[in-house]
Amino acid sequence: MRDKRVKKEPGYSWIKYKGKVHVFSADDQSSPFLGQIYAELEKLNCKMIEEGYIPDMSSVLHDVEESEKIKMLNHHRI
């Protein structure tokens, strides 16, 4: 992509917190609510796993522990 000077546009996520919609991209740390956002996402991830969700880790090609792969997938969606 660099050779062809193609620039990828970042993907964005939205979350509603206390009645206000917040927009952010991957690795965006600018929100004053960052801690609350990650805490809420962690709650949702736990609830999904309790309900039977099994993450597909076949796309995580890093040589790391399975728990680290799950974290990478969770944060990739953020």
PDB file with SEQRES, HELIX, SHEET and CRYST1 records, atoms N, CA, C and O in Angstrom:
SEQRES   1 A   78  MET ARG ASP LYS ARG VAL LYS LYS GLU PRO GLY TYR SER          
SEQRES   2 A   78  TRP ILE LYS TYR LYS GLY LYS VAL HIS VAL PHE SER ALA          
SEQRES   3 A   78  ASP ASP GLN SER SER PRO PHE LEU GLY GLN ILE TYR ALA          
SEQRES   4 A   78  GLU LEU GLU LYS LEU ASN CYS LYS MET ILE GLU GLU GLY          
SEQRES   5 A   78  TYR ILE PRO ASP MET SER SER VAL LEU HIS ASP VAL GLU          
SEQRES   6 A   78  GLU SER GLU LYS ILE LYS MET LEU ASN HIS HIS ARG ILE          
HELIX    1 AA1 LEU A   34  GLU A   50  1                                  17    
HELIX    2 AA2 MET A   57  SER A   59  5                                   3    
HELIX    3 AA3 GLU A   66  ARG A   77  1                                  12    
SHEET    1 AA1 2 TYR A  12  TYR A  17  0                                        
SHEET    2 AA1 2 LYS A  20  SER A  25 -1                                        
CRYST1    1.000    1.000    1.000  90.00  90.00  90.00 P 1           1          
ATOM      1  N   MET A   1       0.823  -1.188   0.000  1.00  0.00           N  
ATOM      2  CA  MET A   1       0.000   0.000   0.000  1.00  0.00           C  
ATOM      3  C   MET A   1       0.870   1.256   0.000  1.00  0.00           C  
ATOM      4  O   MET A   1       0.537   2.251  -0.643  1.00  0.00           O  
ATOM      5  N   ARG A   2       1.985   1.199   0.727  1.00  0.00           N  
ATOM      6  CA  ARG A   2       2.867   2.359   0.761  1.00  0.00           C  
ATOM      7  C   ARG A   2       3.456   2.645  -0.610  1.00  0.00           C  
ATOM      8  O   ARG A   2       3.558   3.795  -1.038  1.00  0.00           O  
ATOM      9  N   ASP A   3       3.845   1.559  -1.295  1.00  0.00           N  
ATOM     10  CA  ASP A   3       4.441   1.731  -2.617  1.00  0.00           C  
ATOM     11  C   ASP A   3       3.491   2.427  -3.586  1.00  0.00           C  
ATOM     12  O   ASP A   3       3.911   3.199  -4.448  1.00  0.00           O  
ATOM     13  N   LYS A   4       2.229   2.143  -3.427  1.00  0.00           N  
ATOM     14  CA  LYS A   4       1.224   2.738  -4.321  1.00  0.00           C  
ATOM     15  C   LYS A   4       0.629   4.018  -3.741  1.00  0.00           C  
ATOM     16  O   LYS A   4      -0.273   4.619  -4.325  1.00  0.00           O  
ATOM     17  N   ARG A   5       1.149   4.425  -2.580  1.00  0.00           N  
ATOM     18  CA  ARG A   5       0.693   5.656  -1.895  1.00  0.00           C  
ATOM     19  C   ARG A   5      -0.798   5.639  -1.607  1.00  0.00           C  
ATOM     20  O   ARG A   5      -1.490   6.652  -1.716  1.00  0.00           O  
ATOM     21  N   VAL A   6      -1.269   4.453  -1.235  1.00  0.00           N  
ATOM     22  CA  VAL A   6      -2.673   4.295  -0.863  1.00  0.00           C  
ATOM     23  C   VAL A   6      -2.764   4.448   0.649  1.00  0.00           C  
ATOM     24  O   VAL A   6      -2.017   3.812   1.393  1.00  0.00           O  
ATOM     25  N   LYS A   7      -3.664   5.279   1.086  1.00  0.00           N  
ATOM     26  CA  LYS A   7      -3.833   5.504   2.522  1.00  0.00           C  
ATOM     27  C   LYS A   7      -5.155   4.888   2.969  1.00  0.00           C  
ATOM     28  O   LYS A   7      -6.210   5.149   2.390  1.00  0.00           O  
ATOM     29  N   LYS A   8      -5.076   4.081   3.993  1.00  0.00           N  
ATOM     30  CA  LYS A   8      -6.273   3.448   4.553  1.00  0.00           C  
ATOM     31  C   LYS A   8      -6.967   4.428   5.487  1.00  0.00           C  
ATOM     32  O   LYS A   8      -6.335   5.051   6.340  1.00  0.00           O  
ATOM     33  N   GLU A   9      -8.260   4.552   5.312  1.00  0.00           N  
ATOM     34  CA  GLU A   9      -9.024   5.410   6.213  1.00  0.00           C  
ATOM     35  C   GLU A   9      -9.329   4.632   7.481  1.00  0.00           C  
ATOM     36  O   GLU A   9      -9.691   3.457   7.416  1.00  0.00           O  
ATOM     37  N   PRO A  10      -9.187   5.276   8.637  1.00  0.00           N  
ATOM     38  CA  PRO A  10      -9.443   4.560   9.894  1.00  0.00           C  
ATOM     39  C   PRO A  10     -10.927   4.236  10.069  1.00  0.00           C  
ATOM     40  O   PRO A  10     -11.804   4.974   9.620  1.00  0.00           O  
ATOM     41  N   GLY A  11     -11.176   3.113  10.735  1.00  0.00           N  
ATOM     42  CA  GLY A  11     -12.538   2.766  11.089  1.00  0.00           C  
ATOM     43  C   GLY A  11     -12.889   3.441  12.407  1.00  0.00           C  
ATOM     44  O   GLY A  11     -12.006   3.705  13.223  1.00  0.00           O  
ATOM     45  N   TYR A  12     -14.139   3.716  12.616  1.00  0.00           N  
ATOM     46  CA  TYR A  12     -14.575   4.380  13.835  1.00  0.00           C  
ATOM     47  C   TYR A  12     -15.613   3.544  14.559  1.00  0.00           C  
ATOM     48  O   TYR A  12     -16.342   2.764  13.945  1.00  0.00           O  
ATOM     49  N   SER A  13     -15.672   3.713  15.854  1.00  0.00           N  
ATOM     50  CA  SER A  13     -16.675   3.067  16.687  1.00  0.00           C  
ATOM     51  C   SER A  13     -17.459   4.139  17.418  1.00  0.00           C  
ATOM     52  O   SER A  13     -16.961   5.239  17.658  1.00  0.00           O  
ATOM     53  N   TRP A  14     -18.679   3.808  17.764  1.00  0.00           N  
ATOM     54  CA  TRP A  14     -19.528   4.716  18.507  1.00  0.00           C  
ATOM     55  C   TRP A  14     -20.003   4.007  19.758  1.00  0.00           C  
ATOM     56  O   TRP A  14     -20.276   2.807  19.740  1.00  0.00           O  
ATOM     57  N   ILE A  15     -20.098   4.754  20.839  1.00  0.00           N  
ATOM     58  CA  ILE A  15     -20.659   4.206  22.072  1.00  0.00           C  
ATOM     59  C   ILE A  15     -21.493   5.292  22.736  1.00  0.00           C  
ATOM     60  O   ILE A  15     -21.096   6.456  22.783  1.00  0.00           O  
ATOM     61  N   LYS A  16     -22.638   4.901  23.241  1.00  0.00           N  
ATOM     62  CA  LYS A  16     -23.497   5.837  23.955  1.00  0.00           C  
ATOM     63  C   LYS A  16     -23.215   5.687  25.435  1.00  0.00           C  
ATOM     64  O   LYS A  16     -23.339   4.597  25.994  1.00  0.00           O  
ATOM     65  N   TYR A  17     -22.835   6.788  26.068  1.00  0.00           N  
ATOM     66  CA  TYR A  17     -22.510   6.771  27.491  1.00  0.00           C  
ATOM     67  C   TYR A  17     -23.162   7.972  28.151  1.00  0.00           C  
ATOM     68  O   TYR A  17     -22.900   9.120  27.791  1.00  0.00           O  
ATOM     69  N   LYS A  18     -24.021   7.684  29.131  1.00  0.00           N  
ATOM     70  CA  LYS A  18     -24.756   8.728  29.849  1.00  0.00           C  
ATOM     71  C   LYS A  18     -25.492   9.660  28.879  1.00  0.00           C  
ATOM     72  O   LYS A  18     -25.481  10.883  29.026  1.00  0.00           O  
ATOM     73  N   GLY A  19     -26.130   9.036  27.884  1.00  0.00           N  
ATOM     74  CA  GLY A  19     -26.968   9.786  26.960  1.00  0.00           C  
ATOM     75  C   GLY A  19     -26.229  10.537  25.864  1.00  0.00           C  
ATOM     76  O   GLY A  19     -26.865  11.241  25.080  1.00  0.00           O  
ATOM     77  N   LYS A  20     -24.918  10.413  25.782  1.00  0.00           N  
ATOM     78  CA  LYS A  20     -24.152  11.117  24.754  1.00  0.00           C  
ATOM     79  C   LYS A  20     -23.376  10.101  23.922  1.00  0.00           C  
ATOM     80  O   LYS A  20     -22.799   9.155  24.459  1.00  0.00           O  
ATOM     81  N   VAL A  21     -23.368  10.304  22.607  1.00  0.00           N  
ATOM     82  CA  VAL A  21     -22.657   9.406  21.700  1.00  0.00           C  
ATOM     83  C   VAL A  21     -21.215   9.881  21.560  1.00  0.00           C  
ATOM     84  O   VAL A  21     -20.961  11.054  21.287  1.00  0.00           O  
ATOM     85  N   HIS A  22     -20.276   8.959  21.747  1.00  0.00           N  
ATOM     86  CA  HIS A  22     -18.848   9.255  21.626  1.00  0.00           C  
ATOM     87  C   HIS A  22     -18.301   8.450  20.450  1.00  0.00           C  
ATOM     88  O   HIS A  22     -18.572   7.255  20.328  1.00  0.00           O  
ATOM     89  N   VAL A  23     -17.535   9.105  19.592  1.00  0.00           N  
ATOM     90  CA  VAL A  23     -16.956   8.483  18.408  1.00  0.00           C  
ATOM     91  C   VAL A  23     -15.445   8.411  18.607  1.00  0.00           C  
ATOM     92  O   VAL A  23     -14.817   9.376  19.043  1.00  0.00           O  
ATOM     93  N   PHE A  24     -14.871   7.246  18.281  1.00  0.00           N  
ATOM     94  CA  PHE A  24     -13.425   7.097  18.423  1.00  0.00           C  
ATOM     95  C   PHE A  24     -12.918   6.043  17.458  1.00  0.00           C  
ATOM     96  O   PHE A  24     -13.693   5.243  16.934  1.00  0.00           O  
ATOM     97  N   SER A  25     -11.613   6.045  17.224  1.00  0.00           N  
ATOM     98  CA  SER A  25     -10.993   5.061  16.340  1.00  0.00           C  
ATOM     99  C   SER A  25     -10.061   4.176  17.160  1.00  0.00           C  
ATOM    100  O   SER A  25      -9.859   4.412  18.351  1.00  0.00           O  
ATOM    101  N   ALA A  26      -9.495   3.162  16.519  1.00  0.00           N  
ATOM    102  CA  ALA A  26      -8.581   2.248  17.204  1.00  0.00           C  
ATOM    103  C   ALA A  26      -7.414   3.025  17.786  1.00  0.00           C  
ATOM    104  O   ALA A  26      -6.878   3.930  17.146  1.00  0.00           O  
ATOM    105  N   ASP A  27      -7.028   2.672  18.988  1.00  0.00           N  
ATOM    106  CA  ASP A  27      -5.921   3.307  19.711  1.00  0.00           C  
ATOM    107  C   ASP A  27      -6.153   4.775  20.037  1.00  0.00           C  
ATOM    108  O   ASP A  27      -5.213   5.469  20.425  1.00  0.00           O  
ATOM    109  N   ASP A  28      -7.376   5.265  19.892  1.00  0.00           N  
ATOM    110  CA  ASP A  28      -7.698   6.649  20.247  1.00  0.00           C  
ATOM    111  C   ASP A  28      -7.783   6.736  21.766  1.00  0.00           C  
ATOM    112  O   ASP A  28      -8.599   6.052  22.384  1.00  0.00           O  
ATOM    113  N   GLN A  29      -6.965   7.553  22.352  1.00  0.00           N  
ATOM    114  CA  GLN A  29      -6.938   7.677  23.809  1.00  0.00           C  
ATOM    115  C   GLN A  29      -7.326   9.079  24.252  1.00  0.00           C  
ATOM    116  O   GLN A  29      -6.995   9.491  25.364  1.00  0.00           O  
ATOM    117  N   SER A  30      -8.028   9.818  23.392  1.00  0.00           N  
ATOM    118  CA  SER A  30      -8.315  11.220  23.669  1.00  0.00           C  
ATOM    119  C   SER A  30      -9.551  11.445  24.544  1.00  0.00           C  
ATOM    120  O   SER A  30      -9.717  12.531  25.099  1.00  0.00           O  
ATOM    121  N   SER A  31     -10.407  10.453  24.674  1.00  0.00           N  
ATOM    122  CA  SER A  31     -11.645  10.647  25.425  1.00  0.00           C  
ATOM    123  C   SER A  31     -11.390  10.733  26.926  1.00  0.00           C  
ATOM    124  O   SER A  31     -10.643   9.926  27.479  1.00  0.00           O  
ATOM    125  N   PRO A  32     -12.006  11.704  27.579  1.00  0.00           N  
ATOM    126  CA  PRO A  32     -11.897  11.761  29.043  1.00  0.00           C  
ATOM    127  C   PRO A  32     -12.629  10.600  29.721  1.00  0.00           C  
ATOM    128  O   PRO A  32     -12.468  10.373  30.920  1.00  0.00           O  
ATOM    129  N   PHE A  33     -13.428   9.873  28.950  1.00  0.00           N  
ATOM    130  CA  PHE A  33     -14.188   8.740  29.474  1.00  0.00           C  
ATOM    131  C   PHE A  33     -13.544   7.405  29.113  1.00  0.00           C  
ATOM    132  O   PHE A  33     -14.201   6.366  29.185  1.00  0.00           O  
ATOM    133  N   LEU A  34     -12.289   7.417  28.733  1.00  0.00           N  
ATOM    134  CA  LEU A  34     -11.617   6.212  28.259  1.00  0.00           C  
ATOM    135  C   LEU A  34     -11.722   5.059  29.261  1.00  0.00           C  
ATOM    136  O   LEU A  34     -12.022   3.930  28.872  1.00  0.00           O  
ATOM    137  N   GLY A  35     -11.483   5.326  30.517  1.00  0.00           N  
ATOM    138  CA  GLY A  35     -11.577   4.290  31.542  1.00  0.00           C  
ATOM    139  C   GLY A  35     -12.958   3.678  31.627  1.00  0.00           C  
ATOM    140  O   GLY A  35     -13.105   2.459  31.720  1.00  0.00           O  
ATOM    141  N   GLN A  36     -13.967   4.526  31.594  1.00  0.00           N  
ATOM    142  CA  GLN A  36     -15.346   4.039  31.662  1.00  0.00           C  
ATOM    143  C   GLN A  36     -15.711   3.243  30.408  1.00  0.00           C  
ATOM    144  O   GLN A  36     -16.419   2.239  30.487  1.00  0.00           O  
ATOM    145  N   ILE A  37     -15.227   3.694  29.265  1.00  0.00           N  
ATOM    146  CA  ILE A  37     -15.527   2.993  28.014  1.00  0.00           C  
ATOM    147  C   ILE A  37     -14.949   1.587  28.049  1.00  0.00           C  
ATOM    148  O   ILE A  37     -15.641   0.615  27.745  1.00  0.00           O  
ATOM    149  N   TYR A  38     -13.669   1.482  28.423  1.00  0.00           N  
ATOM    150  CA  TYR A  38     -13.048   0.163  28.479  1.00  0.00           C  
ATOM    151  C   TYR A  38     -13.689  -0.723  29.549  1.00  0.00           C  
ATOM    152  O   TYR A  38     -13.806  -1.934  29.362  1.00  0.00           O  
ATOM    153  N   ALA A  39     -14.099  -0.129  30.657  1.00  0.00           N  
ATOM    154  CA  ALA A  39     -14.768  -0.911  31.702  1.00  0.00           C  
ATOM    155  C   ALA A  39     -16.093  -1.461  31.188  1.00  0.00           C  
ATOM    156  O   ALA A  39     -16.431  -2.616  31.449  1.00  0.00           O  
ATOM    157  N   GLU A  40     -16.835  -0.647  30.468  1.00  0.00           N  
ATOM    158  CA  GLU A  40     -18.121  -1.093  29.918  1.00  0.00           C  
ATOM    159  C   GLU A  40     -17.911  -2.177  28.862  1.00  0.00           C  
ATOM    160  O   GLU A  40     -18.655  -3.156  28.816  1.00  0.00           O  
ATOM    161  N   LEU A  41     -16.901  -2.001  28.019  1.00  0.00           N  
ATOM    162  CA  LEU A  41     -16.615  -3.026  27.014  1.00  0.00           C  
ATOM    163  C   LEU A  41     -16.190  -4.338  27.656  1.00  0.00           C  
ATOM    164  O   LEU A  41     -16.541  -5.412  27.166  1.00  0.00           O  
ATOM    165  N   GLU A  42     -15.444  -4.259  28.740  1.00  0.00           N  
ATOM    166  CA  GLU A  42     -15.038  -5.470  29.454  1.00  0.00           C  
ATOM    167  C   GLU A  42     -16.259  -6.192  30.018  1.00  0.00           C  
ATOM    168  O   GLU A  42     -16.335  -7.420  29.964  1.00  0.00           O  
ATOM    169  N   LYS A  43     -17.214  -5.434  30.559  1.00  0.00           N  
ATOM    170  CA  LYS A  43     -18.459  -6.030  31.065  1.00  0.00           C  
ATOM    171  C   LYS A  43     -19.196  -6.742  29.933  1.00  0.00           C  
ATOM    172  O   LYS A  43     -19.679  -7.862  30.101  1.00  0.00           O  
ATOM    173  N   LEU A  44     -19.277  -6.076  28.776  1.00  0.00           N  
ATOM    174  CA  LEU A  44     -19.973  -6.679  27.634  1.00  0.00           C  
ATOM    175  C   LEU A  44     -19.272  -7.942  27.160  1.00  0.00           C  
ATOM    176  O   LEU A  44     -19.924  -8.936  26.840  1.00  0.00           O  
ATOM    177  N   ASN A  45     -17.941  -7.905  27.113  1.00  0.00           N  
ATOM    178  CA  ASN A  45     -17.187  -9.094  26.707  1.00  0.00           C  
ATOM    179  C   ASN A  45     -17.426 -10.251  27.662  1.00  0.00           C  
ATOM    180  O   ASN A  45     -17.624 -11.384  27.223  1.00  0.00           O  
ATOM    181  N   CYS A  46     -17.410  -9.982  28.954  1.00  0.00           N  
ATOM    182  CA  CYS A  46     -17.665 -11.034  29.949  1.00  0.00           C  
ATOM    183  C   CYS A  46     -19.063 -11.614  29.788  1.00  0.00           C  
ATOM    184  O   CYS A  46     -19.256 -12.827  29.869  1.00  0.00           O  
ATOM    185  N   LYS A  47     -20.033 -10.740  29.560  1.00  0.00           N  
ATOM    186  CA  LYS A  47     -21.414 -11.191  29.391  1.00  0.00           C  
ATOM    187  C   LYS A  47     -21.540 -12.063  28.134  1.00  0.00           C  
ATOM    188  O   LYS A  47     -22.244 -13.073  28.146  1.00  0.00           O  
ATOM    189  N   MET A  48     -20.855 -11.669  27.048  1.00  0.00           N  
ATOM    190  CA  MET A  48     -20.904 -12.467  25.828  1.00  0.00           C  
ATOM    191  C   MET A  48     -20.322 -13.852  26.052  1.00  0.00           C  
ATOM    192  O   MET A  48     -20.878 -14.841  25.576  1.00  0.00           O  
ATOM    193  N   ILE A  49     -19.208 -13.935  26.773  1.00  0.00           N  
ATOM    194  CA  ILE A  49     -18.571 -15.226  27.054  1.00  0.00           C  
ATOM    195  C   ILE A  49     -19.478 -16.077  27.944  1.00  0.00           C  
ATOM    196  O   ILE A  49     -19.603 -17.283  27.733  1.00  0.00           O  
ATOM    197  N   GLU A  50     -20.114 -15.445  28.946  1.00  0.00           N  
ATOM    198  CA  GLU A  50     -21.057 -16.172  29.811  1.00  0.00           C  
ATOM    199  C   GLU A  50     -22.215 -16.745  29.002  1.00  0.00           C  
ATOM    200  O   GLU A  50     -22.734 -17.814  29.323  1.00  0.00           O  
ATOM    201  N   GLU A  51     -22.616 -16.034  27.957  1.00  0.00           N  
ATOM    202  CA  GLU A  51     -23.731 -16.477  27.113  1.00  0.00           C  
ATOM    203  C   GLU A  51     -23.307 -17.494  26.063  1.00  0.00           C  
ATOM    204  O   GLU A  51     -24.140 -17.976  25.296  1.00  0.00           O  
ATOM    205  N   GLY A  52     -21.990 -17.832  26.019  1.00  0.00           N  
ATOM    206  CA  GLY A  52     -21.537 -18.874  25.114  1.00  0.00           C  
ATOM    207  C   GLY A  52     -20.709 -18.405  23.931  1.00  0.00           C  
ATOM    208  O   GLY A  52     -20.334 -19.220  23.088  1.00  0.00           O  
ATOM    209  N   TYR A  53     -20.413 -17.119  23.844  1.00  0.00           N  
ATOM    210  CA  TYR A  53     -19.594 -16.615  22.741  1.00  0.00           C  
ATOM    211  C   TYR A  53     -18.178 -17.169  22.841  1.00  0.00           C  
ATOM    212  O   TYR A  53     -17.564 -17.141  23.908  1.00  0.00           O  
ATOM    213  N   ILE A  54     -17.667 -17.670  21.727  1.00  0.00           N  
ATOM    214  CA  ILE A  54     -16.287 -18.160  21.657  1.00  0.00           C  
ATOM    215  C   ILE A  54     -15.588 -17.362  20.558  1.00  0.00           C  
ATOM    216  O   ILE A  54     -15.937 -17.489  19.385  1.00  0.00           O  
ATOM    217  N   PRO A  55     -14.604 -16.542  20.928  1.00  0.00           N  
ATOM    218  CA  PRO A  55     -13.933 -15.731  19.907  1.00  0.00           C  
ATOM    219  C   PRO A  55     -13.161 -16.581  18.910  1.00  0.00           C  
ATOM    220  O   PRO A  55     -12.553 -17.585  19.280  1.00  0.00           O  
ATOM    221  N   ASP A  56     -13.186 -16.176  17.646  1.00  0.00           N  
ATOM    222  CA  ASP A  56     -12.435 -16.854  16.588  1.00  0.00           C  
ATOM    223  C   ASP A  56     -11.039 -16.243  16.542  1.00  0.00           C  
ATOM    224  O   ASP A  56     -10.859 -15.132  16.044  1.00  0.00           O  
ATOM    225  N   MET A  57     -10.071 -16.959  17.052  1.00  0.00           N  
ATOM    226  CA  MET A  57      -8.715 -16.432  17.157  1.00  0.00           C  
ATOM    227  C   MET A  57      -7.831 -16.837  15.981  1.00  0.00           C  
ATOM    228  O   MET A  57      -6.620 -16.620  16.011  1.00  0.00           O  
ATOM    229  N   SER A  58      -8.430 -17.420  14.950  1.00  0.00           N  
ATOM    230  CA  SER A  58      -7.633 -17.852  13.799  1.00  0.00           C  
ATOM    231  C   SER A  58      -7.019 -16.670  13.050  1.00  0.00           C  
ATOM    232  O   SER A  58      -6.031 -16.839  12.336  1.00  0.00           O  
ATOM    233  N   SER A  59      -7.588 -15.485  13.204  1.00  0.00           N  
ATOM    234  CA  SER A  59      -7.037 -14.318  12.502  1.00  0.00           C  
ATOM    235  C   SER A  59      -5.920 -13.637  13.289  1.00  0.00           C  
ATOM    236  O   SER A  59      -5.261 -12.741  12.762  1.00  0.00           O  
ATOM    237  N   VAL A  60      -5.693 -14.041  14.539  1.00  0.00           N  
ATOM    238  CA  VAL A  60      -4.608 -13.467  15.342  1.00  0.00           C  
ATOM    239  C   VAL A  60      -3.358 -14.286  15.076  1.00  0.00           C  
ATOM    240  O   VAL A  60      -3.239 -15.428  15.521  1.00  0.00           O  
ATOM    241  N   LEU A  61      -2.433 -13.691  14.349  1.00  0.00           N  
ATOM    242  CA  LEU A  61      -1.253 -14.432  13.898  1.00  0.00           C  
ATOM    243  C   LEU A  61      -0.046 -14.233  14.807  1.00  0.00           C  
ATOM    244  O   LEU A  61       1.020 -14.789  14.539  1.00  0.00           O  
ATOM    245  N   HIS A  62      -0.187 -13.464  15.862  1.00  0.00           N  
ATOM    246  CA  HIS A  62       0.915 -13.230  16.789  1.00  0.00           C  
ATOM    247  C   HIS A  62       1.170 -14.479  17.633  1.00  0.00           C  
ATOM    248  O   HIS A  62       0.240 -15.213  17.966  1.00  0.00           O  
ATOM    249  N   ASP A  63       2.413 -14.709  17.967  1.00  0.00           N  
ATOM    250  CA  ASP A  63       2.795 -15.855  18.792  1.00  0.00           C  
ATOM    251  C   ASP A  63       2.718 -15.457  20.261  1.00  0.00           C  
ATOM    252  O   ASP A  63       3.732 -15.178  20.900  1.00  0.00           O  
ATOM    253  N   VAL A  64       1.483 -15.437  20.787  1.00  0.00           N  
ATOM    254  CA  VAL A  64       1.232 -15.041  22.179  1.00  0.00           C  
ATOM    255  C   VAL A  64       0.256 -16.018  22.814  1.00  0.00           C  
ATOM    256  O   VAL A  64      -0.365 -16.826  22.124  1.00  0.00           O  
ATOM    257  N   GLU A  65       0.125 -15.937  24.130  1.00  0.00           N  
ATOM    258  CA  GLU A  65      -0.818 -16.790  24.864  1.00  0.00           C  
ATOM    259  C   GLU A  65      -2.250 -16.548  24.385  1.00  0.00           C  
ATOM    260  O   GLU A  65      -2.568 -15.478  23.866  1.00  0.00           O  
ATOM    261  N   GLU A  66      -3.102 -17.545  24.564  1.00  0.00           N  
ATOM    262  CA  GLU A  66      -4.490 -17.443  24.130  1.00  0.00           C  
ATOM    263  C   GLU A  66      -5.214 -16.274  24.797  1.00  0.00           C  
ATOM    264  O   GLU A  66      -6.012 -15.594  24.153  1.00  0.00           O  
ATOM    265  N   SER A  67      -4.942 -16.033  26.094  1.00  0.00           N  
ATOM    266  CA  SER A  67      -5.593 -14.923  26.789  1.00  0.00           C  
ATOM    267  C   SER A  67      -5.192 -13.580  26.174  1.00  0.00           C  
ATOM    268  O   SER A  67      -6.001 -12.654  26.117  1.00  0.00           O  
ATOM    269  N   GLU A  68      -3.943 -13.475  25.715  1.00  0.00           N  
ATOM    270  CA  GLU A  68      -3.479 -12.247  25.062  1.00  0.00           C  
ATOM    271  C   GLU A  68      -4.143 -12.078  23.700  1.00  0.00           C  
ATOM    272  O   GLU A  68      -4.451 -10.957  23.294  1.00  0.00           O  
ATOM    273  N   LYS A  69      -4.365 -13.181  22.995  1.00  0.00           N  
ATOM    274  CA  LYS A  69      -5.060 -13.123  21.711  1.00  0.00           C  
ATOM    275  C   LYS A  69      -6.480 -12.594  21.899  1.00  0.00           C  
ATOM    276  O   LYS A  69      -6.961 -11.784  21.107  1.00  0.00           O  
ATOM    277  N   ILE A  70      -7.147 -13.061  22.959  1.00  0.00           N  
ATOM    278  CA  ILE A  70      -8.507 -12.590  23.242  1.00  0.00           C  
ATOM    279  C   ILE A  70      -8.491 -11.095  23.504  1.00  0.00           C  
ATOM    280  O   ILE A  70      -9.354 -10.370  23.009  1.00  0.00           O  
ATOM    281  N   LYS A  71      -7.519 -10.625  24.278  1.00  0.00           N  
ATOM    282  CA  LYS A  71      -7.411  -9.182  24.532  1.00  0.00           C  
ATOM    283  C   LYS A  71      -7.197  -8.420  23.231  1.00  0.00           C  
ATOM    284  O   LYS A  71      -7.793  -7.365  23.015  1.00  0.00           O  
ATOM    285  N   MET A  72      -6.342  -8.960  22.366  1.00  0.00           N  
ATOM    286  CA  MET A  72      -6.079  -8.293  21.087  1.00  0.00           C  
ATOM    287  C   MET A  72      -7.358  -8.190  20.246  1.00  0.00           C  
ATOM    288  O   MET A  72      -7.624  -7.154  19.636  1.00  0.00           O  
ATOM    289  N   LEU A  73      -8.136  -9.256  20.221  1.00  0.00           N  
ATOM    290  CA  LEU A  73      -9.377  -9.224  19.477  1.00  0.00           C  
ATOM    291  C   LEU A  73     -10.353  -8.226  20.083  1.00  0.00           C  
ATOM    292  O   LEU A  73     -11.008  -7.478  19.357  1.00  0.00           O  
ATOM    293  N   ASN A  74     -10.451  -8.210  21.390  1.00  0.00           N  
ATOM    294  CA  ASN A  74     -11.370  -7.277  22.053  1.00  0.00           C  
ATOM    295  C   ASN A  74     -11.003  -5.840  21.747  1.00  0.00           C  
ATOM    296  O   ASN A  74     -11.879  -5.016  21.484  1.00  0.00           O  
ATOM    297  N   HIS A  75      -9.729  -5.532  21.778  1.00  0.00           N  
ATOM    298  CA  HIS A  75      -9.300  -4.163  21.550  1.00  0.00           C  
ATOM    299  C   HIS A  75      -9.291  -3.809  20.076  1.00  0.00           C  
ATOM    300  O   HIS A  75      -9.365  -2.631  19.725  1.00  0.00           O  
ATOM    301  N   HIS A  76      -9.202  -4.802  19.209  1.00  0.00           N  
ATOM    302  CA  HIS A  76      -9.276  -4.524  17.781  1.00  0.00           C  
ATOM    303  C   HIS A  76     -10.653  -4.021  17.405  1.00  0.00           C  
ATOM    304  O   HIS A  76     -10.792  -3.185  16.513  1.00  0.00           O  
ATOM    305  N   ARG A  77     -11.678  -4.530  18.086  1.00  0.00           N  
ATOM    306  CA  ARG A  77     -13.046  -4.068  17.818  1.00  0.00           C  
ATOM    307  C   ARG A  77     -13.250  -2.669  18.334  1.00  0.00           C  
ATOM    308  O   ARG A  77     -14.173  -1.995  17.877  1.00  0.00           O  
ATOM    309  N   ILE A  78     -12.461  -2.199  19.240  1.00  0.00           N  
ATOM    310  CA  ILE A  78     -12.658  -0.900  19.879  1.00  0.00           C  
ATOM    311  C   ILE A  78     -12.295   0.228  18.975  1.00  0.00           C  
ATOM    312  O   ILE A  78     -12.404   1.391  19.364  1.00  0.00           O  
TER     313      ILE A  78                                                      
END                                                                             
